């Protein structure tokens, strides 16, 4: 590489990859680029003097033109929305995932995952494009059969979901005993977002935003055998500016396998900071190649960190009974599921009104393999709960005209009646998908869809929300020969002898 001057960013990257390949190191780089074109109806806020509002046919206040208005007590104005201009957004997102190993120390590797996203449209309102550049992961890892250590930006996953932090993690494994112990800690990232809680992109939090990044620490302990998997987790977050807890929780999960094809899974969470039990579940499952079934009960309780305004409330939990079954009658696989749920007593008194506190969900779907290259999928879903209900149908047909090419056409309809507000809506969608594997390392995909949305309102605000979406994707994978499993020389030689 002595003949190349590594000055610009692109040249430096090429020099790095070339030097890596030349020194028998290994690397794998995955580039994924996506582009969307979205066109939809906008809205324009407007207002009138409160004295100008009139009573409409439904008994509510409206503008003289027939738009329903919201009039706050004591305000001189009533506010409403009228149809705005058609808006277009063009989000462009590119991500890079790089892993490098063979750095001179056995077991040492480096991994980085970054994302760059912007809105190329003139309106620049697509969510998730601020900040434009995000480092999702970036850490060095040292791994052996008995121990793994990481240092840098990383994630931990478990019953609490996934959490990102900048710090270190250490995992120790004891294969004979079936044990695995992990500890981690560092400066935490925002919940479900890979940016610090102090990032300007979270400015809507205003005065409720933490002045400093929270400290995150936790530990997990797992035990595995042929008949059971047991797992315990502990996690705490602290606000260093006030030396107060943001959250402190523990959780337990278990998987039991009493017989072939049969398993029992369950888990629970306890919020130490609030002093109450969180979400819990227990399920019995049976599954083989032709038949699968499960049934169980779960209790869901929302979780909020103490620093947020929601931490001042006592979230109401709900309990649900779930069940699903799927079986194969060649060439069709049928699936059905159902759930009945009810909310616990909130303790709130509503003397002048009564509301439903329970609901249900069910769905039916089927997949038919009409030929080796043609598959048909369809489904129906219905749900009824407090304040709203929905019904939806969807269908998709997939054709493989060539091993590297997949073509699909899909359609759906969705009806959402609302009990407590305007804007009952029906959405119909049709579209096509195309995916092409140009080579082992290059994949292309294109999707186009048209959505027809009808708003059912008794006022002049029942304008359409139709929209068109176009989505293109390119995935390109680079790698050294070190990321391929090579056949031993004796087997390669045997192949040559057979060929003779």
C-alpha positions in Angstrom: 0.0 0.0 0.0 3.0 2.3 -0.1 2.0 3.7 -3.5 -1.3 5.1 -2.1 -1.5 8.3 -0.2 -4.2 8.0 2.6 -5.5 11.6 2.8 -9.3 11.8 2.1 -11.9 9.9 4.1 -12.7 7.5 1.2 -9.0 6.8 0.5 -8.4 6.1 4.2 -11.2 3.6 4.2 -9.8 1.9 1.1 -6.3 1.9 2.6 -7.7 0.3 5.8 -9.5 -2.4 4.0 -6.6 -3.1 1.7 -4.2 -3.3 4.7 -6.6 -5.5 6.5 -6.8 -8.0 3.7 -3.0 -7.9 3.1 -2.2 -8.7 6.8 -4.5 -11.7 7.0 -6.9 -9.9 9.2 -10.6 -10.4 8.7 -13.4 -7.9 8.2 -17.0 -7.7 7.3 -18.7 -4.5 6.2 -22.5 -4.3 5.5 -23.8 -1.2 3.9 -27.6 -0.7 3.8 -29.1 2.3 2.0 -32.9 3.1 1.9 -34.8 5.8 0.2 -38.5 6.7 0.6 -40.8 9.0 -1.2 -44.0 9.8 0.8 -46.7 12.1 -0.3 -49.7 12.8 1.9 -52.2 15.4 3.0 -51.1 18.1 5.4 -53.3 20.1 7.9 -53.3 23.8 8.6 -54.2 25.1 12.1 -56.8 27.9 12.2 -59.0 29.7 14.7 -62.1 31.9 15.0 -63.4 34.2 17.8 -65.3 32.2 20.4 -68.3 34.5 19.8 -68.4 33.3 16.2 -68.8 29.6 17.0 -72.2 28.1 16.3 -73.9 24.9 17.5 -73.8 22.1 14.9 -76.2 19.3 14.2 -74.4 17.0 16.7 -74.7 19.5 19.5 -71.1 20.6 19.5 -69.6 23.9 18.5 -68.5 24.5 14.9 -67.3 27.3 12.6 -69.9 28.9 10.3 -68.2 26.7 7.6 -69.0 23.5 9.5 -65.6 22.7 11.1 -65.8 21.3 14.6 -63.8 23.6 17.0 -62.2 23.3 20.4 -63.0 26.2 22.7 -61.0 26.3 26.0 -62.8 27.9 28.9 -62.0 31.5 29.3 -60.3 31.8 25.9 -61.3 34.3 23.3 -60.6 31.9 20.4 -61.7 28.5 19.3 -59.2 26.3 17.4 -59.6 23.8 14.6 -57.8 22.2 11.6 -58.6 22.6 8.0 -57.1 20.7 5.0 -53.6 21.8 4.2 -51.4 21.5 1.1 -50.1 18.2 -0.1 -46.8 17.4 1.5 -43.9 15.3 0.2 -41.1 13.8 2.3 -38.0 12.0 1.0 -36.2 10.3 3.9 -32.8 8.9 3.0 -31.1 6.6 5.5 -27.8 4.8 5.1 -26.2 2.5 7.7 -22.9 0.8 8.0 -22.0 -2.2 10.1 -18.3 -3.1 10.3 -16.6 -5.9 12.2 -12.9 -6.4 12.2 -10.9 -9.3 13.8 -7.4 -10.8 13.7 -5.8 -7.7 15.3 -2.8 -9.6 16.7 -4.5 -10.8 19.9 -6.6 -14.0 19.7 -10.2 -13.3 20.5 -10.0 -9.5 20.0 -12.4 -7.8 17.6 -13.8 -4.4 16.9 -17.4 -3.6 15.9 -19.1 -0.4 14.8 -22.6 0.3 13.6 -23.5 3.8 12.5 -26.6 5.4 10.9 -27.0 8.5 8.8 -30.4 9.8 8.0 -31.7 13.0 6.4 -35.0 14.2 4.8 -34.3 15.3 1.2 -37.7 16.8 0.8 -38.3 20.6 1.0 -40.4 20.3 4.2 -37.9 18.4 6.3 -40.3 17.0 8.8 -39.7 13.2 8.7 -39.2 11.9 12.2 -36.0 10.2 13.3 -33.6 12.3 11.2 -32.3 14.3 14.2 -29.5 13.9 14.9 -28.6 13.1 11.3 -25.6 10.9 12.3 -26.0 8.3 15.1 -23.5 5.8 16.5 -25.6 2.8 17.3 -22.8 0.6 18.5 -19.0 1.0 18.7 -17.0 -1.3 20.9 -14.0 -3.5 21.3 -14.6 -7.1 22.3 -12.3 -9.7 23.8 -13.8 -13.2 23.8 -12.7 -16.7 24.8 -14.8 -19.8 25.6 -15.1 -18.8 29.2 -15.1 -15.0 29.3 -16.2 -12.0 27.1 -15.4 -8.4 27.7 -16.7 -5.3 25.9 -15.7 -1.7 26.1 -17.6 1.1 24.2 -21.1 1.9 23.1 -23.2 -1.3 23.3 -26.6 -2.8 24.2 -27.9 -5.3 26.7 -31.1 -7.2 26.1 -33.4 -9.1 28.4 -36.8 -9.1 29.9 -36.6 -5.3 30.4 -36.0 -4.8 26.6 -32.8 -3.4 25.2 -30.8 -0.7 26.8 -27.9 1.2 25.3 -25.0 2.7 27.3 -21.4 3.8 26.9 -19.2 1.7 29.2 -18.0 -1.8 29.9 -19.5 -5.3 30.2 -18.0 -8.6 31.4 -19.5 -12.0 30.9 -18.2 -15.2 32.6 -19.3 -18.7 31.5 -19.1 -21.9 33.5 -20.0 -24.7 31.1 -19.8 -27.6 33.5 -22.3 -25.9 35.9 -24.4 -24.4 33.1 -24.0 -20.9 34.6 -23.4 -17.6 32.9 -22.8 -14.3 34.9 -22.7 -10.9 33.3 -22.2 -7.4 34.8 -22.2 -4.1 33.0 -22.2 -0.4 33.7 -21.6 3.0 32.1 -23.4 6.2 31.0 -26.8 5.4 29.8 -28.6 6.4 26.6 -32.2 7.5 26.1 -34.9 4.9 26.4 -35.3 3.1 23.0 -33.0 5.6 21.3 -29.3 5.6 20.8 -28.6 9.2 21.9 -27.8 10.6 25.3 -30.7 11.9 27.4 -29.1 15.4 27.2 -29.2 15.4 23.4 -30.8 18.5 21.7 -32.9 16.1 19.6 -34.9 15.4 22.8 -35.6 19.1 23.4 -39.4 18.7 23.5 -38.7 17.5 27.1 -37.7 21.1 27.9 -37.3 21.7 31.7 -38.0 18.0 32.4 -34.8 16.9 30.6 -32.0 15.6 32.8 -29.0 18.0 33.1 -26.5 15.1 33.1 -26.5 11.6 31.6 -27.8 8.9 33.9 -25.5 6.1 35.2 -26.7 2.6 34.2 -25.5 -0.6 35.9 -26.9 -4.1 36.1 -26.2 -7.8 36.3 -27.7 -11.0 34.9 -27.3 -14.6 36.1 -28.4 -17.6 34.0 -28.5 -21.3 34.4 -29.2 -23.7 31.6 -29.8 -27.5 31.4 -31.6 -29.9 29.1 -34.8 -29.5 31.1 -34.8 -25.9 32.1 -33.4 -22.4 31.6 -33.5 -19.9 34.5 -32.6 -16.2 34.3 -32.4 -13.4 36.8 -31.8 -9.7 36.0 -31.1 -6.5 38.0 -30.8 -3.0 36.6 -30.6 0.4 38.2 -30.2 4.0 36.8 -29.1 7.0 38.8 -29.2 10.7 38.1 -25.7 11.9 39.1 -26.8 15.6 39.3 -29.2 14.8 42.2 -27.8 11.4 43.3 -31.3 9.9 43.0 -32.7 6.8 41.4 -34.2 7.0 38.0 -35.2 3.4 38.1 -34.4 0.2 39.9 -35.9 -3.1 38.8 -35.3 -6.9 39.0 -36.8 -9.7 36.9 -37.0 -13.4 36.7 -37.7 -15.7 33.7 -37.9 -19.5 33.4 -38.3 -22.0 30.6 -39.2 -25.6 31.5 -39.2 -28.5 29.1 -41.0 -31.4 30.9 -41.4 -33.5 27.7 -40.6 -33.5 24.0 -42.3 -30.7 22.1 -43.7 -29.3 25.4 -42.5 -26.2 27.2 -43.6 -23.9 30.0 -42.4 -20.3 30.0 -43.0 -17.6 32.6 -41.5 -14.5 34.0 -42.2 -11.5 36.3 -40.8 -8.1 37.1 -40.6 -6.1 40.3 -40.1 -2.3 40.4 -37.9 -1.7 43.5 -38.1 2.0 43.1 -41.9 2.1 43.1 -42.5 -0.9 45.3 -44.9 -2.8 43.0 -44.9 -5.9 40.7 -44.7 -5.1 37.0 -45.5 -7.2 34.0 -45.8 -11.0 34.4 -46.8 -14.0 32.2 -47.1 -17.7 32.2 -47.6 -19.9 29.0 -47.8 -23.5 28.1 -46.7 -24.4 24.6 -46.7 -27.5 22.4 -45.0 -27.6 18.9 -43.9 -29.9 16.2 -43.6 -29.8 12.4 -47.4 -30.0 11.8 -49.1 -28.6 14.9 -48.4 -25.7 17.3 -50.5 -24.4 20.2 -50.0 -22.2 23.3 -52.2 -20.9 26.0 -51.5 -18.6 29.0 -52.2 -15.6 31.1 -50.3 -12.3 31.3 -50.4 -9.1 33.3 -49.1 -6.0 31.7 -48.2 -2.9 33.7 -46.5 0.2 32.0 -43.1 1.2 33.2 -42.0 4.9 33.5 -38.7 6.2 34.8 -39.0 8.4 37.9 -37.5 11.4 36.3 -40.3 11.7 33.8 -43.6 13.4 34.5 -45.3 10.0 34.1 -43.4 8.7 37.1 -45.8 10.8 39.3 -48.8 8.6 38.2 -49.8 5.1 39.1 -50.2 3.2 35.8 -53.2 0.8 35.7 -52.4 -2.7 34.7 -54.5 -5.1 32.7 -54.7 -8.9 32.7 -55.2 -11.0 29.6 -55.9 -14.6 28.7 -54.2 -15.6 25.4 -54.3 -18.6 23.1 -53.2 -19.5 19.6 -53.1 -22.6 17.4 -51.6 -23.4 14.0 -51.6 -26.6 12.0 -50.7 -27.8 8.5 -53.1 -29.4 6.1 -50.9 -29.6 3.0 -50.5 -27.3 1.2 -52.1 -24.9 3.7 -51.0 -23.7 7.1 -53.8 -22.3 9.2 -53.4 -20.0 12.2 -55.8 -18.7 14.8 -55.3 -16.6 18.0 -57.5 -14.9 20.5 -57.2 -12.8 23.6 -59.5 -11.5 26.3 -58.3 -8.7 28.5 -59.6 -6.5 31.3 -58.2 -3.5 33.2 -57.8 -3.4 36.9 -59.7 -0.9 39.0 -58.1 2.5 38.6 -59.7 4.0 41.7 -61.0 7.0 39.8 -64.7 8.0 40.2 -66.8 9.0 37.2 -70.2 9.5 38.6 -71.7 11.0 35.5 -70.4 8.5 33.0 -69.5 4.8 32.7 -66.9 3.3 30.4 -66.0 -0.2 29.3 -62.9 -1.6 31.0 -62.4 -4.8 29.0 -62.0 -6.0 25.5 -60.9 -8.8 23.2 -58.8 -9.5 20.1 -58.8 -12.4 17.6 -57.2 -13.2 14.3 -57.3 -15.8 11.6 -54.7 -16.3 8.9 -53.6 -18.9 6.3 -50.6 -19.5 4.1 -51.1 -21.6 0.9 -48.1 -22.9 -1.1 -49.8 -23.3 -4.4 -46.6 -24.4 -6.2 -42.8 -24.3 -5.5 -42.8 -20.7 -6.8 -46.2 -19.4 -5.8 -47.4 -18.6 -2.3 -50.7 -17.0 -1.1 -51.1 -15.4 2.4 -54.3 -13.9 3.9 -55.6 -12.9 7.2 -58.4 -11.3 9.2 -58.0 -9.4 12.5 -60.7 -8.0 14.8 -60.4 -6.1 18.0 -62.9 -4.4 20.4 -61.8 -2.4 23.4 -62.5 0.6 25.6 -63.3 3.6 23.3 -62.5 2.0 19.9 -62.7 -1.1 17.8 -61.0 -2.2 14.5 -61.4 -4.8 11.7 -58.8 -5.5 9.0 -58.2 -7.8 6.1 -54.9 -8.4 4.3 -53.7 -10.6 1.5 -50.4 -11.1 -0.3 -49.3 -13.2 -3.3 -45.6 -14.0 -3.8 -44.1 -15.4 -7.0 -40.5 -16.5 -7.5 -39.9 -16.4 -11.3 -36.2 -17.0 -10.8 -34.2 -18.1 -7.8 -32.7 -14.6 -7.3 -36.0 -12.7 -7.9 -39.0 -12.4 -5.6 -42.2 -10.5 -6.7 -45.2 -9.8 -4.5 -48.5 -8.0 -4.7 -50.4 -7.1 -1.6 -53.6 -5.4 -0.4 -55.4 -4.6 2.8 -58.3 -2.8 4.3 -58.6 -1.4 7.9 -61.7 0.0 9.6 -61.3 1.9 12.9 -64.5 3.1 14.5 -64.0 5.4 17.5 -66.5 5.7 20.3 -65.2 8.8 22.1 -64.1 11.1 19.3 -64.4 12.1 15.7 -62.3 10.7 12.8 -63.6 7.2 12.4 -61.5 6.0 9.4 -61.1 3.4 6.8 -57.8 2.8 5.1 -57.4 0.7 2.0 -53.9 -0.1 0.6 -52.5 -1.8 -2.5 -48.9 -2.2 -3.5 -46.1 -4.3 -5.0 -42.8 -5.6 -3.8 -39.7 -6.7 -5.7 -36.5 -8.1 -4.3 -33.5 -9.2 -6.4 -30.3 -10.9 -5.1 -27.8 -9.7 -7.7 -25.0 -11.6 -6.1 -24.0 -13.2 -2.8 -23.1 -9.7 -1.6 -25.5 -7.4 -3.3 -29.3 -7.2 -2.8 -31.8 -4.8 -4.2 -35.5 -4.2 -3.2 -38.3 -1.9 -4.3 -41.7 -1.3 -2.8 -44.6 0.9 -4.0 -47.9 1.4 -2.2 -51.0 3.6 -2.5 -53.1 4.3 0.6 -56.7 5.5 0.4 -57.9 6.9 3.7 -61.5 8.0 4.3 -62.2 10.1 7.4 -65.8 9.7 8.6 -66.7 12.8 10.5 -70.0 14.7 10.8 -68.4 18.0 10.0 -66.4 19.7 7.2 -63.1 18.2 8.6 -63.8 14.9 6.7 -61.1 15.5 4.1 -59.1 12.7 2.6 -55.7 11.5 3.8 -54.6 9.5 0.8 -50.9 9.0 0.3 -48.4 7.3 -1.9 -45.2 5.6 -0.7 -42.1 4.5 -2.7 -39.3 2.6 -0.9 -36.0 1.5 -2.4 -33.3 -0.4 -0.6 -29.7 -1.5 -1.5 -27.7 -3.8 0.7 -24.0 -4.4 -0.1 -21.7 -6.7 1.9 -17.9 -6.5 1.7 -15.7 -9.0 3.4 -12.3 -10.6 3.4 -11.7 -14.2 2.7 -11.2 -14.7 6.4 -15.0 -14.5 6.9 -15.6 -17.6 4.8 -15.2 -21.2 6.0 -12.7 -22.9 3.8 -12.6 -26.6 3.2 -9.5 -28.5 4.6 -6.8 -29.1 2.0 -7.3 -32.9 2.2 -11.0 -32.5 1.2 -10.1 -30.1 -1.6 -7.5 -32.5 -2.9 -10.0 -35.4 -2.8 -12.3 -33.3 -4.9 -9.7 -32.9 -7.6 -8.9 -36.6 -7.6 -12.6 -37.4 -8.1 -12.8 -35.0 -11.0 -10.0 -36.8 -12.8 
